[in-house]
Amino acid sequence: MIYHAFIIGAGPAGLQCALVLGSAKNAAYAQKKNIGIVMHQKASHLQSALLNNVLGVAPGTKGSTILKEGKEQLEKLYPHVHQIENEKVLAIDVEDDLYTITTNKSVYDSYAVVVALGYTDMFEINGLKQFLEPHAMSPANKNRVQLQNTNYVVKSGLYVAGTLAGGRSQFAIAAGSGAQVATDILTEWNNGNHTKVHDKIV
């Protein structure tokens, strides 16, 4: 199976990206699109967060709860999004517009890849290291990094979201970038027509 969108990382950016992509399942342009997400969360800064200043999130909510419930939300509402557990991405290669993602356990192919990992300097995915640069919005002594990008696009078919895209480490910013990337991918699927997904009360 070839994926049409493959997300690496299940922090706020990755999960939000997956939720928006999954929510488009009834649209003609999104039908029969294969979506996958590597559920790597161990390094997420959200694990130790306490959320008091996020619109719509009850004050006192733990970041670890958001990660757990976000995973469950994705599984319940959009089970067609393939959640890949207990794997770590080691390398990403591209040939003829098809990306090959190699993990410690398997190999996947996808037309689009979203890298939504943290901005730690321990970034070790082969094939992406040439795009690393110092993080523009983090103190230099923190040694944070980002992937070079223009409006979340590293190169054709390769996207970055969250702090690794250069945004500040704020929950709403990371989640928002994941949603932006998702709608960019949906726009590509919709022949370039600007696309978003809204649920409405009937």
KAGIFEN-V835939 format. One record per residue. N is the residue number from 1. PSI is psi in degrees with one decimal (999 if undefined). Layout:
# KAGIFEN-V835939
n:N psi:PSI
n:N psi:PSI
This chain:
# KAGIFEN-V835939
n:1 psi:136.1
n:2 psi:130.2
n:3 psi:150.7
n:4 psi:-24.0
n:5 psi:131.7
n:6 psi:116.2
n:7 psi:134.0
n:8 psi:110.0
n:9 psi:134.3
n:10 psi:42.3
n:11 psi:-161.8
n:12 psi:-39.1
n:13 psi:-47.5
n:14 psi:-44.8
n:15 psi:-41.6
n:16 psi:-39.3
n:17 psi:-45.9
n:18 psi:-39.1
n:19 psi:-42.8
n:20 psi:-44.4
n:21 psi:-44.2
n:22 psi:-34.4
n:23 psi:-12.9
n:24 psi:11.7
n:25 psi:-26.9
n:26 psi:-7.1
n:27 psi:142.7
n:28 psi:-38.6
n:29 psi:-15.9
n:30 psi:-7.8
n:31 psi:143.0
n:32 psi:18.4
n:33 psi:128.3
n:34 psi:126.5
n:35 psi:133.5
n:36 psi:154.2
n:37 psi:126.8
n:38 psi:117.6
n:39 psi:52.5
n:40 psi:115.9
n:41 psi:-6.8
n:42 psi:-35.8
n:43 psi:4.0
n:44 psi:130.5
n:45 psi:-15.2
n:46 psi:-18.9
n:47 psi:-33.0
n:48 psi:11.3
n:49 psi:152.1
n:50 psi:120.0
n:51 psi:112.8
n:52 psi:-14.2
n:53 psi:31.4
n:54 psi:123.0
n:55 psi:127.6
n:56 psi:-6.4
n:57 psi:127.1
n:58 psi:129.2
n:59 psi:139.6
n:60 psi:-3.0
n:61 psi:133.7
n:62 psi:144.5
n:63 psi:-36.8
n:64 psi:-32.2
n:65 psi:-41.2
n:66 psi:-44.1
n:67 psi:-44.7
n:68 psi:-49.2
n:69 psi:-30.0
n:70 psi:-41.2
n:71 psi:-44.4
n:72 psi:-38.7
n:73 psi:-45.3
n:74 psi:-43.3
n:75 psi:-38.5
n:76 psi:-47.5
n:77 psi:-36.5
n:78 psi:65.9
n:79 psi:-14.3
n:80 psi:-14.1
n:81 psi:117.0
n:82 psi:113.1
n:83 psi:121.3
n:84 psi:112.4
n:85 psi:151.4
n:86 psi:38.4
n:87 psi:148.0
n:88 psi:130.2
n:89 psi:129.0
n:90 psi:-33.0
n:91 psi:151.7
n:92 psi:125.9
n:93 psi:157.3
n:94 psi:138.9
n:95 psi:125.9
n:96 psi:46.0
n:97 psi:11.9
n:98 psi:124.2
n:99 psi:138.3
n:100 psi:122.0
n:101 psi:118.0
n:102 psi:124.9
n:103 psi:-177.5
n:104 psi:-7.1
n:105 psi:-20.2
n:106 psi:179.8
n:107 psi:134.5
n:108 psi:151.9
n:109 psi:142.1
n:110 psi:147.8
n:111 psi:-25.7
n:112 psi:142.2
n:113 psi:135.2
n:114 psi:117.7
n:115 psi:113.1
n:116 psi:50.1
n:117 psi:173.4
n:118 psi:174.1
n:119 psi:28.1
n:120 psi:150.5
n:121 psi:3.8
n:122 psi:12.2
n:123 psi:125.0
n:124 psi:25.5
n:125 psi:114.6
n:126 psi:140.9
n:127 psi:-12.8
n:128 psi:-11.0
n:129 psi:-27.5
n:130 psi:-14.6
n:131 psi:-1.9
n:132 psi:142.9
n:133 psi:162.6
n:134 psi:142.6
n:135 psi:127.8
n:136 psi:-21.5
n:137 psi:28.2
n:138 psi:144.5
n:139 psi:138.9
n:140 psi:-33.9
n:141 psi:-8.2
n:142 psi:-15.3
n:143 psi:37.3
n:144 psi:155.4
n:145 psi:165.1
n:146 psi:162.8
n:147 psi:133.7
n:148 psi:130.4
n:149 psi:160.2
n:150 psi:112.8
n:151 psi:45.3
n:152 psi:2.0
n:153 psi:119.8
n:154 psi:-48.5
n:155 psi:172.6
n:156 psi:122.3
n:157 psi:-5.2
n:158 psi:116.3
n:159 psi:159.7
n:160 psi:142.6
n:161 psi:160.1
n:162 psi:-158.3
n:163 psi:-28.7
n:164 psi:-15.1
n:165 psi:-7.4
n:166 psi:-0.3
n:167 psi:160.2
n:168 psi:156.8
n:169 psi:79.7
n:170 psi:132.1
n:171 psi:-50.7
n:172 psi:-34.8
n:173 psi:-45.9
n:174 psi:-47.8
n:175 psi:-40.9
n:176 psi:-38.5
n:177 psi:-35.0
n:178 psi:-40.9
n:179 psi:-40.0
n:180 psi:-47.0
n:181 psi:-41.0
n:182 psi:-45.1
n:183 psi:-28.0
n:184 psi:-41.5
n:185 psi:-42.9
n:186 psi:-37.2
n:187 psi:-40.5
n:188 psi:-44.4
n:189 psi:-27.8
n:190 psi:32.9
n:191 psi:34.5
n:192 psi:-0.6
n:193 psi:124.3
n:194 psi:128.7
n:195 psi:141.5
n:196 psi:167.2
n:197 psi:120.7
n:198 psi:134.6
n:199 psi:144.1
n:200 psi:149.8
n:201 psi:127.5
n:202 psi:999
